[in-house]
């Protein structure tokens, strides 16, 4: 069997905290703390969690927009060669940039307001060697049609478009070089609810048509449920649960995942919501708790949780959880 298209092994990203005239290191912010998962070709994996849990930092480590402190980011190229992106130089990464692209959260901030659609969408083509202007215009026209926009729009500027249209432009730019892996960083969170569904359906259609692989970073679980095959849940820089989407929504094994699921609004007035309140505050990644990072807020915590850090282990086939007592607790979400 082929290797996964992308595999993270024990990836960490720590930011040093310095103080004083000589910038002495007095601590480290553990933004990403020992994250491991794999994405198969053609799969959509959702990466979810609260704001500040390390989702976007993980995504940027994959893209090498930032350098991971430790760990491996293994990618299988078109030539079927597995390479580690983490230690690569900028020159070595250059040819692989075509294969891994990103859709940004803010559809307006990610576009240059002084450039037309042709220049915004065609810039990756120019960077990667397509010097002929007519060829770029034909390719940009093809991309605009692909995302549901008219080719004659290519000479307009981003301010002339709505938020949903601008996100379609961002998607077209991400697809310009024919990538295999697309990292979508909360691509619909800045859009109206009515427009979100259109963009999500477009992404699903593009995945099927172009055989794309997605890493879908989000905090909206209802969105993730709609588009992802599997879901990975993060808490304070760590992966706490990983499972197939249906399995995770119907049978969560980690108390934090169960709390997130109970917080999802249900459009049924007869259905009683669960208790979504978590005691305490989210720990700081600068000084996380000893043992299990979630134990100060967990109603199931035992003395062991305070001192012994749990490993991410396979509790059921394909279902991993970072909890000493996963599979032994009643974490039913429905019914409250």
C-alpha positions as CSV (number, residue, x, y, z in Angstrom):
1,X,0.0,0.0,0.0
2,X,1.1,3.6,-0.7
3,X,2.2,5.8,2.1
4,X,-0.2,8.5,3.3
5,X,-0.1,11.7,1.2
6,X,0.9,13.6,4.4
7,X,2.0,12.3,7.8
8,X,3.0,14.4,10.9
9,X,5.2,12.6,13.4
10,X,5.6,14.2,16.8
11,X,5.5,17.8,15.5
12,X,6.2,20.5,18.0
13,X,6.3,24.3,17.7
14,X,7.6,26.2,20.7
15,X,8.1,29.9,20.9
16,X,10.8,31.1,23.3
17,X,9.8,33.7,25.9
18,X,12.7,36.1,26.6
19,X,13.3,38.7,29.3
20,X,15.9,41.3,30.2
21,X,18.6,43.2,28.3
22,X,20.3,40.0,27.1
23,X,17.0,38.4,26.0
24,X,17.5,35.5,28.4
25,X,15.0,32.6,27.6
26,X,12.7,32.2,30.7
27,X,10.1,29.9,29.2
28,X,8.5,28.5,26.1
29,X,5.0,28.8,24.6
30,X,4.0,25.3,23.5
31,X,1.8,26.2,20.5
32,X,2.0,22.7,19.0
33,X,3.0,20.0,21.4
34,X,3.7,16.5,20.0
35,X,1.0,16.3,17.2
36,X,0.9,13.2,15.0
37,X,-1.6,12.2,12.3
38,X,-1.8,11.1,8.7
39,X,-4.0,12.1,5.7
40,X,-4.6,9.6,2.9
41,X,-4.8,10.8,-0.7
42,X,-8.3,12.0,-1.6
43,X,-9.3,12.3,2.1
44,X,-10.7,15.4,3.9
45,X,-9.4,15.6,7.5
46,X,-11.0,18.2,9.9
47,X,-8.7,19.8,12.5
48,X,-10.9,21.4,15.2
49,X,-10.7,23.0,18.6
50,X,-11.1,26.3,20.5
51,X,-9.3,29.4,19.4
52,X,-5.6,29.3,20.4
53,X,-5.4,25.5,20.5
54,X,-2.7,25.4,17.8
55,X,-4.8,24.5,14.7
56,X,-3.5,27.2,12.5
57,X,0.1,26.8,13.8
58,X,0.0,23.2,12.8
59,X,-1.3,24.1,9.4
60,X,1.5,26.6,8.9
61,X,4.1,24.1,10.0
62,X,2.8,21.8,7.3
63,X,3.1,24.5,4.7
64,X,6.5,25.6,6.1
65,X,5.2,29.1,6.5
66,X,6.8,28.7,9.9
67,X,9.5,26.2,10.9
68,X,8.6,23.4,13.3
69,X,10.7,23.1,16.4
70,X,10.8,19.3,16.2
71,X,9.2,16.4,14.5
72,X,8.7,15.2,10.9
73,X,6.3,16.5,8.2
74,X,6.4,13.6,5.7
75,X,4.9,14.3,2.2
76,X,4.6,11.9,-0.7
77,X,5.4,13.7,-3.9
78,X,4.0,13.1,-7.4
79,X,7.1,11.0,-8.1
80,X,6.0,8.7,-5.2
81,X,8.9,9.8,-3.1
82,X,8.4,10.4,0.6
83,X,10.2,13.5,1.8
84,X,10.5,15.3,5.1
85,X,9.4,19.0,4.6
86,X,10.5,20.1,8.1
87,X,14.3,20.4,7.5
88,X,14.1,21.5,3.9
89,X,15.6,24.9,2.8
90,X,13.5,27.4,0.8
91,X,15.2,26.3,-2.5
92,X,14.4,22.6,-1.8
93,X,10.8,23.5,-1.0
94,X,10.3,25.6,-4.1
95,X,9.3,22.7,-6.5
96,X,6.9,21.3,-3.9
97,X,5.0,24.6,-3.4
98,X,3.0,23.8,-6.5
99,X,1.6,20.6,-4.8
100,X,0.6,22.1,-1.4
101,X,-1.5,25.3,-1.3
102,X,-3.6,27.2,1.2
103,X,-7.1,28.8,1.3
104,X,-7.0,31.6,3.8
105,X,-9.6,32.6,6.4
106,X,-10.1,36.2,5.4
107,X,-11.1,36.4,1.7
108,X,-10.4,40.1,1.4
109,X,-7.2,40.4,3.5
110,X,-5.6,37.5,1.5
111,X,-6.0,39.4,-1.9
112,X,-3.9,42.3,-3.0
113,X,-6.4,45.2,-3.4
114,X,-4.2,46.9,-5.9
115,X,-4.1,43.9,-8.2
116,X,-6.9,42.7,-10.6
117,X,-8.3,39.2,-10.4
118,X,-6.1,38.3,-13.3
119,X,-3.0,39.4,-11.3
120,X,-4.1,37.9,-8.0
121,X,-5.1,34.5,-9.4
122,X,-2.3,34.4,-12.0
123,X,0.5,35.4,-9.7
124,X,1.3,31.7,-8.6
125,X,1.5,30.8,-12.3
126,X,4.0,33.6,-13.0
127,X,6.0,32.6,-9.9
128,X,6.2,29.0,-11.1
129,X,7.3,29.8,-14.7
130,X,4.3,30.6,-16.8
131,X,5.7,33.8,-18.5
132,X,3.3,33.9,-21.5
133,X,0.5,36.4,-20.6
134,X,-2.0,34.8,-23.0
135,X,-1.4,31.4,-21.4
136,X,-2.0,32.9,-18.0
137,X,-5.2,34.6,-19.1
138,X,-6.5,31.3,-20.5
139,X,-5.7,29.5,-17.3
140,X,-7.2,32.2,-15.1
141,X,-10.4,32.2,-17.2
142,X,-10.6,28.4,-16.7
143,X,-10.1,28.7,-13.0
144,X,-12.8,31.4,-12.6
145,X,-15.2,29.2,-14.5
146,X,-14.3,26.3,-12.2
147,X,-15.2,28.2,-9.1
148,X,-18.4,29.7,-10.5
149,X,-17.3,33.2,-11.6
150,X,-17.4,34.7,-15.1
151,X,-14.0,35.1,-16.9
152,X,-14.7,38.7,-17.9
153,X,-14.4,39.5,-14.1
154,X,-10.7,39.0,-14.3
155,X,-10.0,42.7,-15.0
156,X,-11.9,43.9,-11.9
157,X,-10.4,44.6,-8.5
158,X,-11.3,42.6,-5.3
159,X,-13.3,45.5,-3.7
160,X,-15.9,45.0,-6.4
161,X,-16.9,41.6,-5.1
162,X,-18.9,40.2,-2.2
163,X,-17.3,38.1,0.6
164,X,-18.5,34.9,-1.0
165,X,-17.1,35.9,-4.4
166,X,-13.8,36.9,-2.9
167,X,-13.5,33.5,-1.2
168,X,-14.1,31.9,-4.6
169,X,-11.3,34.0,-6.0
170,X,-9.1,32.7,-3.1
171,X,-10.0,29.2,-4.0
172,X,-9.2,29.7,-7.7
173,X,-5.8,31.1,-6.7
174,X,-5.1,28.1,-4.5
175,X,-5.9,25.8,-7.4
176,X,-3.9,27.7,-10.0
177,X,-0.8,25.4,-9.8
178,X,-2.8,22.1,-9.7
179,X,-2.1,21.2,-6.1
180,X,-2.7,17.7,-4.6
181,X,-3.0,18.9,-0.9
182,X,-5.1,22.0,0.0
183,X,-5.0,23.4,3.6
184,X,-8.2,25.3,4.2
185,X,-7.8,27.6,7.2
186,X,-11.4,28.3,8.3
187,X,-12.5,29.1,4.8
188,X,-16.1,29.9,5.6
189,X,-15.9,31.5,9.1
190,X,-15.9,35.0,7.7
191,X,-18.9,34.4,5.5
192,X,-22.7,34.7,5.9
193,X,-24.4,31.5,6.8
194,X,-26.3,31.4,3.5
195,X,-23.0,31.8,1.6
196,X,-21.2,29.2,3.7
197,X,-23.2,26.4,2.3
198,X,-22.5,27.5,-1.3
199,X,-18.7,27.6,-0.7
200,X,-18.7,24.3,1.2
201,X,-20.6,22.6,-1.6
202,X,-18.1,24.1,-4.1
203,X,-15.2,22.6,-2.1
204,X,-16.8,19.2,-2.1
205,X,-17.4,19.4,-5.8
206,X,-13.8,20.4,-6.5
207,X,-12.5,17.7,-4.3
208,X,-14.4,15.1,-6.3
209,X,-13.6,16.6,-9.7
210,X,-9.9,17.3,-9.1
211,X,-9.1,14.4,-6.7
212,X,-8.0,16.9,-4.0
213,X,-6.9,16.1,-0.5
214,X,-8.0,18.6,2.2
215,X,-6.8,19.5,5.7
216,X,-9.8,21.5,6.9
217,X,-9.1,23.7,9.9
218,X,-12.2,24.9,11.6
219,X,-13.9,25.5,15.0
220,X,-17.5,24.9,13.6
221,X,-18.2,21.3,14.1
222,X,-21.4,21.3,12.0
223,X,-19.2,22.5,9.0
224,X,-16.6,19.8,9.7
225,X,-19.4,17.1,9.8
226,X,-20.6,18.2,6.4
227,X,-17.2,18.0,4.5
228,X,-14.7,15.8,6.4
229,X,-14.1,12.0,6.4
230,X,-12.2,12.1,9.7
231,X,-11.9,14.6,12.5
232,X,-8.9,15.4,14.8
233,X,-9.6,17.4,17.9
234,X,-6.9,19.7,19.5
235,X,-6.6,21.1,23.0
236,X,-3.8,23.3,24.2
237,X,-1.5,22.2,21.4
238,X,-2.2,18.5,21.7
239,X,-4.3,16.1,19.7
240,X,-6.8,14.6,22.1
241,X,-9.0,12.6,19.8
242,X,-9.0,11.3,16.2
243,X,-11.7,9.3,14.5
244,X,-14.0,8.9,11.5
245,X,-16.5,11.7,11.5
246,X,-19.6,9.6,12.1
247,X,-17.9,7.6,14.9
248,X,-16.6,10.8,16.6
249,X,-20.0,12.5,16.5
250,X,-21.9,9.5,17.7
251,X,-19.4,8.1,20.2
252,X,-16.9,10.6,21.5
253,X,-14.2,9.1,23.8
254,X,-12.7,12.2,25.3
255,X,-14.6,14.5,27.7
256,X,-13.4,17.6,25.9
257,X,-14.8,16.3,22.5
258,X,-18.1,15.5,24.2
259,X,-18.3,19.1,25.6
260,X,-17.6,20.5,22.2
261,X,-20.4,18.4,20.6
262,X,-22.9,19.4,23.3
263,X,-22.2,23.0,22.5
264,X,-23.4,22.6,18.9
265,X,-26.9,24.1,18.5
266,X,-29.6,21.6,17.6
267,X,-32.6,23.0,15.6
268,X,-35.2,21.0,17.6
269,X,-37.0,22.7,20.5
270,X,-38.1,19.4,21.9
271,X,-34.6,18.2,22.4
272,X,-32.9,19.2,25.6
273,X,-29.3,20.4,25.3
274,X,-26.6,18.9,27.3
275,X,-24.6,20.6,30.0
276,X,-22.0,22.5,27.9
277,X,-20.3,24.4,30.8
278,X,-16.7,23.5,31.5
279,X,-15.3,24.6,34.8
280,X,-12.2,26.8,34.9
281,X,-10.3,28.4,32.1
282,X,-8.3,27.1,29.1
283,X,-4.7,26.6,30.4
284,X,-1.9,28.8,29.0
285,X,0.4,27.0,26.6
286,X,3.2,28.8,28.4
287,X,2.6,26.8,31.6
288,X,0.3,23.8,30.9
289,X,-0.9,21.7,33.8
290,X,1.1,18.6,34.8
291,X,-0.3,15.2,33.7
292,X,-3.3,15.5,31.4
293,X,-3.7,19.1,30.2
294,X,-7.5,18.7,30.5
295,X,-7.7,17.4,34.0
296,X,-8.4,20.8,35.8
297,X,-11.6,21.1,33.8
298,X,-12.6,17.4,33.6
299,X,-15.4,16.0,35.8
300,X,-14.0,12.5,35.3
301,X,-10.5,13.4,36.5
302,X,-8.8,11.0,38.9
303,X,-5.5,11.4,40.9
304,X,-3.6,9.6,38.1
305,X,-4.6,12.4,35.7
306,X,-2.8,15.0,37.7
307,X,0.6,13.4,37.5
308,X,0.7,11.0,34.5
309,X,0.4,12.4,31.0
310,X,-1.8,10.2,28.8
311,X,-0.7,9.0,25.4
312,X,-2.8,9.2,22.2
313,X,-3.8,5.6,21.9
314,X,-6.1,3.5,19.7
315,X,-9.1,2.7,21.9
316,X,-11.2,1.2,19.2
317,X,-10.4,0.4,15.5
318,X,-9.5,3.7,13.9
319,X,-10.5,5.7,17.0
320,X,-7.7,7.3,19.0
321,X,-8.0,9.3,22.3
322,X,-5.6,10.9,24.7
323,X,-7.3,9.8,28.0
324,X,-6.4,7.3,30.6
325,X,-10.1,6.2,30.9
326,X,-11.3,6.5,27.3
327,X,-14.0,4.0,26.6
328,X,-15.0,3.6,30.2
329,X,-16.9,6.8,30.7
330,X,-20.5,7.7,29.8
331,X,-20.1,10.6,27.4
332,X,-23.4,10.4,25.6
333,X,-24.0,13.7,23.8
334,X,-27.7,13.4,22.8
335,X,-30.5,14.1,25.2
336,X,-28.4,16.0,27.8
